[in-house]
């Protein structure tokens, strides 16, 4: 019985295919890292007195905040050097306590400080 013979062009083709898959995978991972870095930068822009504007309708606790509404940051809770939550004051004076930074990132944008 003859043993299978592996040809060099077959190995080159497999190597090129594997290289293409790795290159495509690396290219698809980079935008995710860039997006994460952009979110982190926007979180560091949040400080007491920062004005935020809702990018879409959102319900936080019992308050409904309409798209385009502006709120103000009254307190920032920082743990291990990163902001974890904020207190925000609504236009009617109501203050919402401990709004998660993820909610702020997803539903608000910074309009002033």
N, C-alpha and C positions, 0 to 999 in steps of 0.2 A: 504494500500500500504506500502510496506517495504522500509525503507530507505537503501541506499547503505552502505555497510559495508567496511570500509577501513582496510585492514590487515596490520600488522606491516611489514611483508616481502616486501610488495609492496612499502611501504614508504622507506624502507632501499634500495631497488633496485633503486628507483628514486633518492635518496640522493647520492648513489654511482655513478650513471650515471652523475648527476650534478657535483659532485666532479671531475670526470674524465674530463668533458668538461672544467671546470675551470683550472685544472692542465695543460691540453694541451694548453689552451689559454695563460696561463702565460708563459709556455715554449716557445711558438712561439713569444712572445713579447720581451723576453730577448735578442735574437740575434739582433733585430732591435736596441735596446738601445746600445748594445756593438758596433755595426757598426757605429752608430751616434757618439759615443765617440771616435772611431778610426778616423773618419773624422775630428772631432774637433781637435784632437791631431795633425793631419797632417797639419791643417791650422795654428796652432801655430808654426810649424817648418818653416814657410815661413817668410823670412825677406829679407831686401835689400842685394843683393849679392848671394842669394840662386840660385843654378842651378836646373832647372827643365827639365825633359825629357818627350816628348809626348808619351803617351801609345797607341795612335791611331791617324789616320789622323783627323785633326780638322781645321775648317775655322773660323778665328776670324777677324772680320771686313772684310777687303779685302785681308788679308794674309791667305795663306794656309800653315799650318804647318804639315809636314809629320811625320809619326810615327818614333820615335827614334831621332828626332831633339831635340837639346838642346837650351834652352832659359835661360835668366838671369833676375831675379827680380831687377828692378831699383827703385821701390817705392811701399810702402804698405799703403793703405788707411784704417785707423782703425776708427770704429765708436762704441762707448760704449764698448770699450775694445776688440772688435772682428774685425779681418780683413774682410773687405767687398769687396775690389777689389785691384788689383795690376797692375803696369805698368811692361811690360816685354820687354826686348831687344832681337831681333832676331839675328841670326848669321850675317846677312848682315848689321846690325846697325840700322835697322828700329825699332822704339819703339811703341808698342801698348799700348794705355792708357786705364785705367779703365777696365781691364779684370775681370769679376766677379769671386769671390772666388769659386763659384760653378763650373764654367768652369775649373778652375785650379784643383779642387778636382777630377772632372770627367775625365779629359783628360791628366793630367800630374802627374808625381811622382817626389819626391825630390831625386836628385842624389848627391848633394853636397851643401856646404854653404860657 
